């Protein structure tokens, strides 16, 4: 069943935002139900006379681990609004299904949708959302390659994301994948549980003194570089925008991407998926990789051409791969398939490979990251309720990707 959270705004009427759609009647005993006028305008008055506005939001692909922080963030935002802003009462309609052309109608009656990485916000989906009165797509993630931004701009639907939540969560997970692969921790644990305490086949290598190639030195890549610097690694980096302060801090050397591949013992990807970065790791680039190198990807699955990776693993060109993302993860990740046969043959092969470690897009999954994701998402939603969404001419390219 789809869960719903209905917030409890204060009672009596005052109009504020006439464009906000009718809110559902509240079932809270201590407060009077909103009048038809209140439901139409989405505005009420609290007992102390402060005006409040309301907003209905369809939250797609929701799970308990992200729905609870969203509820808490909504409660905090309602109780502690900015001094010059009215309290915003956000009604969250939690939906387990992904947003696509078949489920867009579930947003009926909402002015905003809240989506995640595997929701598909295509032009067709955006047209359906527009017809339903949706004015904002709020991404509770940093990536936005799943949104047709040009269509959103044409249709006048605002798009907002969370450009930064916890770079430490992603960077630390990348290091965890690297350490687990290098020291064969999964295989070692399975052996010990079976009563096998032999050490053959569990030899790793010291990270100290190894060359680590960091592809993308934004906040996550920079955090990863700092951690690897602590291990005593030599750091190479490739990024069209150089972070000279980081280079000076860590002794990091910027170089061309082919040079990074040729010299690195470990390559870690920390960049968004764009048309330019799609299949950045392909048959040609893997051919330049230092033989036996370890490849880590906590960015986006499409950064790596899976068939080229499999071929390199078979030939020994890639010594090990740690993947938190997979280019065909849609329809597989974020769901339980333990009782069915996995039909993706490439993924099935990777899962059987002893020198490959795959996690299901969980690098972001820390308490701190989830709280920050929820807090920024609720701020974006509150901005819509308060009429603060930027126009098309002054869209913020970091947080706001499209305006009205």
Rosetta blueprint (number, residue, H / E / L):
1 X L
2 X L
3 X L
4 X E
5 X E
6 X L
7 X L
8 X L
9 X L
10 X L
11 X L
12 X L
13 X E
14 X L
15 X L
16 X L
17 X L
18 X L
19 X L
20 X L
21 X L
22 X L
23 X L
24 X L
25 X L
26 X L
27 X L
28 X L
29 X L
30 X L
31 X L
32 X L
33 X L
34 X L
35 X L
36 X H
37 X H
38 X H
39 X H
40 X H
41 X H
42 X L
43 X E
44 X E
45 X E
46 X L
47 X L
48 X L
49 X L
50 X L
51 X E
52 X E
53 X E
54 X E
55 X E
56 X E
57 X E
58 X E
59 X E
60 X L
61 X L
62 X L
63 X L
64 X H
65 X H
66 X H
67 X H
68 X H
69 X H
70 X H
71 X H
72 X H
73 X H
74 X H
75 X H
76 X H
77 X H
78 X H
79 X H
80 X L
81 X L
82 X L
83 X L
84 X L
85 X L
86 X L
87 X E
88 X E
89 X E
90 X E
91 X E
92 X E
93 X E
94 X E
95 X L
96 X L
97 X L
98 X L
99 X L
100 X L
101 X L
102 X L
103 X L
104 X H
105 X H
106 X H
107 X H
108 X L
109 X L
110 X L
111 X L
112 X E
113 X E
114 X E
115 X E
116 X L
117 X L
118 X L
119 X L
120 X L
121 X E
122 X L
123 X H
124 X H
125 X H
126 X H
127 X H
128 X H
129 X H
130 X H
131 X H
132 X L
133 X L
134 X L
135 X L
136 X E
137 X E
138 X E
139 X E
140 X L
141 X L
142 X L
143 X L
144 X L
145 X L
146 X L
147 X E
148 X L
149 X H
150 X H
151 X H
152 X H
153 X H
154 X H
155 X H
156 X L
157 X L
158 X E
159 X E
160 X E
161 X L
162 X L
163 X L
164 X L
165 X L
166 X L
167 X H
168 X H
169 X H
170 X H
171 X H
172 X H
173 X H
174 X H
175 X H
176 X H
177 X H
178 X H
179 X H
180 X H
181 X H
182 X H
183 X L
184 X L
185 X H
186 X H
187 X H
188 X H
189 X H
190 X H
191 X H
192 X H
193 X H
194 X L
195 X L
196 X L
197 X L
198 X L
199 X L
200 X L
201 X L
202 X L
203 X L
204 X L
205 X L
206 X L
207 X L
208 X L
209 X L
210 X L
211 X E
212 X E
213 X E
214 X E
215 X E
216 X L
217 X L
218 X L
219 X H
220 X H
221 X H
222 X H
223 X H
224 X H
225 X H
226 X H
227 X H
228 X H
229 X H
230 X H
231 X L
232 X L
233 X L
234 X E
235 X E
236 X E
237 X E
238 X E
239 X L
240 X L
241 X L
242 X L
243 X L
244 X H
245 X H
246 X H
247 X H
248 X H
249 X H
250 X H
251 X L
252 X L
253 X E
254 X E
255 X L
256 X L
257 X H
258 X H
259 X H
260 X H
261 X H
262 X H
263 X H
264 X L
265 X L
266 X E
267 X E
268 X E
269 X E
270 X L
271 X L
272 X L
273 X L
274 X L
275 X L
276 X L
277 X L
278 X L
279 X L
280 X L
281 X E
282 X L
283 X H
284 X H
285 X H
286 X H
287 X H
288 X H
289 X L
290 X L
291 X L
292 X L
293 X E
294 X E
295 X E
296 X E
297 X E
298 X L
299 X L
300 X L
301 X H
302 X H
303 X H
304 X E
305 X L
306 X H
307 X H
308 X H
309 X H
310 X H
311 X H
312 X H
313 X H
314 X H
315 X H
316 X L
317 X L
318 X E
319 X E
320 X E
321 X E
322 X E
323 X E
324 X L
325 X L
326 X L
327 X L
328 X L
329 X L
330 X L
331 X L
332 X L
333 X L
334 X L
335 X L
336 X L
337 X L
338 X L
339 X L
340 X L
341 X L
342 X L
343 X L
344 X L
345 X H
346 X H
347 X H
348 X H
349 X H
350 X H
351 X H
352 X H
353 X L
354 X L
355 X L
356 X E
357 X E
358 X E
359 X L
360 X L
361 X L
362 X L
363 X L
364 X L
365 X L
366 X L
367 X H
368 X H
369 X H
370 X H
371 X H
372 X H
373 X H
374 X H
375 X H
376 X H
377 X H
378 X H
379 X H
380 X H
381 X H
382 X H
383 X H
384 X H
385 X H
386 X L
387 X L
388 X L
389 X L
390 X L
391 X L
392 X H
393 X H
394 X H
395 X L
396 X L
397 X L
398 X L
399 X L
400 X E
401 X E
402 X E
403 X L
404 X L
